[in-house]
Amino acid sequence: MEVADTGIGIAEDDIEGALTPFTQVGGGVAEREEGAGLGLPLAKSLVELHGGTLELHSSMCAGTVVVIIFSASCSVT
C-alpha cells in the first residue's frame, strides 16, 4: 500500500528522525504545525507488529510517499 502527499516533504537527513517517537523534523512551515511527533512512528510500529515494513521516501518541495509492505503468508492447521 502506498500513501502519497504533495506537501513540503522531508529532507533525506531528517527521515530517520521522522520515524522516531516525539521527534518533529524540518523548519519553517513545519514549525507552525502542531503535533506530538507520533504519527509516523506509531504507524511504523503497528505495521511491524503485523510482520510488515514501512518505508518513507521524501523530497523537499515535492512531497512524501509512505510504502507499507505486508508479506503474504499462509498457515495450514
Secondary structure, 3 states (H helix, E strand, C coil): CEEEECCCCCCHHHHHHHCCCCCCCCCHHHHHCCCCCCHHHHHHHHHHHCCEEEEEEEECCCEEEEEEEECCCCCCC
